[in-house]
Amino acid sequence: MPVLEQFYDAAETMLEAHRRGHVDVTESTVRKAAYYGARPLKRTKIGARAFFARGDIEAWLESRIQRID
């Protein structure tokens, strides 16, 4: 049976980041991270909207922790 991946939009990604203690993350931060930076947040385009996979969000948040330390 195939494994279904869970996707989030920018608002849901922000809420997930807040839940993990990254209170400085906004929807704008998520959108900018998808297009700019040394380690951009991987995105999946569905129609005209960008969505982010749960695993990619976790990896992005980990990279933020490493850069802050």
Buried (B, 14 or more C-beta within 10 A) or exposed (E): EEEEEEBBBBEBBBEBBEEBEBEEBBBEBBBEBBEEEEEBBBBEEEEEEBBBBEEBBEBBBEBBEEEEE
